[in-house]
Amino acid sequence: MSNSAIRTARALPLALLLLLGLGLAASPALAADGGSLSGVVNVNTATADQLMLLPGIGEAKAQAILERRKEQGGYKSVDELLEVKGIGAAALEKIRPFVVIQGQTSLARE
C-alpha cells in the first residue's frame, strides 16, 4: 500500500466524524424526551414547568431561576442567568436560542 493510500485511509474516519459533528451542531435542540424544540421561553414570566422545557433545566434549576427573578425583580438580560446557581457558560449557550426577556412564552416540543 502506498503512503498516499495510507494517509487517505487514516483521514477518512476523521472526515466522517467531522461531518457527523457538523450535522449534529446544525440540528434543532432536543428536549429531555428526545423531541425537538421550537419557540422561546420568557424568563420574566415563565412558570417552572415552562422553564423545565429548556435543554438541561430540571426542577432545581427552574426553581433557582424563579427565585433569582423574584429577588431582583426580573431579568434585564439573558446573560443575567449566569448569576443563577447551576447555570454556567455552557448551560447558558445551550438554552440561549430559546430564552428571551420580553414577549410571550411559546416553547413547545415538536
Beta strands, then each sheet from edge to edge (+ up, - down):
strand 1: 37-38
strand 2: 41-42
strand 3: 99-100
strand 4: 108-109
sheet 1: 1+ 4-
sheet 2: 2+ 3+
end
